Amino acid sequence: MWNSERSEIDVALVFIAKDPNSDDDNCPTVWVDDQSGQLVVQGWDADAVTVERCLKDGPVPEGESVVRLPASMIKAIREACDVAERTDVR
């Protein structure tokens, strides 16, 4: 679980990529927190139908969101996973 008590100066995000098919003002993006090894993503808010389907598998707790990332982000997500696996957190 992410520690929400961390101060902003403690967060060390490594930028991985923005969606190559989006404009600069509205881009799904992926980063890696190099201290925790967690992925940080910016995506599109999921529509109500998608959220409803996700709820069939379990609740979405307060503080969590269902987001969509375009298929064009798969390469960036793979890269982010590789970076996260190399963090010293493990």
C-alpha positions as CSV (number, residue, x, y, z in Angstrom):
1,M,0.0,0.0,0.0
2,W,1.2,3.5,-0.8
3,N,2.2,5.6,2.2
4,S,0.2,8.8,1.8
5,E,2.2,10.3,4.7
6,R,5.2,10.8,2.5
7,S,6.1,14.4,1.8
8,E,6.3,15.8,-1.7
9,I,10.1,16.0,-1.5
10,D,10.2,12.2,-0.8
11,V,8.6,11.3,-4.1
12,A,11.2,10.5,-6.7
13,L,9.3,9.7,-9.9
14,V,11.1,8.4,-13.0
15,F,9.2,9.6,-16.1
16,I,8.8,6.7,-18.5
17,A,6.6,7.8,-21.4
18,K,3.4,9.6,-22.5
19,D,1.0,8.1,-25.0
20,P,2.6,8.7,-28.4
21,N,-0.9,9.0,-30.0
22,S,-2.2,11.8,-27.7
23,D,-1.6,15.5,-27.7
24,D,0.6,17.1,-25.0
25,D,-2.3,18.5,-23.0
26,N,-4.2,15.2,-22.6
27,C,-1.8,12.3,-22.4
28,P,-1.9,9.1,-20.5
29,T,1.4,8.8,-18.8
30,V,3.4,6.3,-16.8
31,W,6.1,6.9,-14.1
32,V,8.0,4.7,-11.7
33,D,8.5,5.7,-8.0
34,D,12.1,4.7,-7.7
35,Q,11.9,4.5,-3.9
36,S,8.9,2.1,-3.7
37,G,9.0,0.5,-7.1
38,Q,5.4,1.3,-7.7
39,L,4.0,2.4,-11.0
40,V,2.2,5.7,-11.2
41,V,-0.2,6.1,-14.1
42,Q,-2.3,8.9,-15.5
43,G,-5.1,7.6,-17.7
44,W,-8.6,8.3,-18.9
45,D,-11.4,8.0,-16.4
46,A,-13.1,4.8,-17.0
47,D,-16.7,5.1,-18.2
48,A,-19.6,3.9,-16.1
49,V,-20.0,0.6,-18.0
50,T,-16.4,-0.3,-17.5
51,V,-16.5,0.6,-13.8
52,E,-19.6,-1.5,-13.3
53,R,-17.9,-4.4,-15.0
54,C,-14.9,-4.0,-12.7
55,L,-17.1,-3.9,-9.6
56,K,-18.2,-7.5,-10.5
57,D,-14.6,-8.6,-9.5
58,G,-14.6,-6.5,-6.2
59,P,-15.1,-3.1,-4.8
60,V,-13.1,0.0,-5.8
61,P,-12.0,1.4,-2.4
62,E,-12.0,5.0,-1.6
63,G,-8.8,6.5,-2.8
64,E,-8.6,4.2,-5.8
65,S,-9.8,4.7,-9.3
66,V,-10.4,2.6,-12.4
67,V,-8.6,4.2,-15.4
68,R,-8.1,3.2,-19.0
69,L,-4.8,3.3,-20.8
70,P,-4.6,3.0,-24.6
71,A,-3.0,-0.1,-26.2
72,S,-0.3,2.3,-27.5
73,M,1.0,2.5,-23.9
74,I,1.8,-1.2,-23.6
75,K,5.5,-0.7,-24.5
76,A,5.8,2.1,-22.0
77,I,4.1,-0.1,-19.3
78,R,6.5,-2.9,-20.0
79,E,9.4,-0.5,-19.7
80,A,8.0,0.8,-16.4
81,C,7.8,-2.7,-15.1
82,D,11.4,-3.3,-16.0
83,V,12.5,-0.1,-14.2
84,A,10.4,-1.0,-11.2
85,E,11.9,-4.5,-10.9
86,R,15.4,-2.9,-10.8
87,T,14.6,-0.7,-7.8
88,D,16.3,-1.4,-4.5
89,V,13.0,-1.8,-2.7
90,R,12.8,-5.6,-3.1
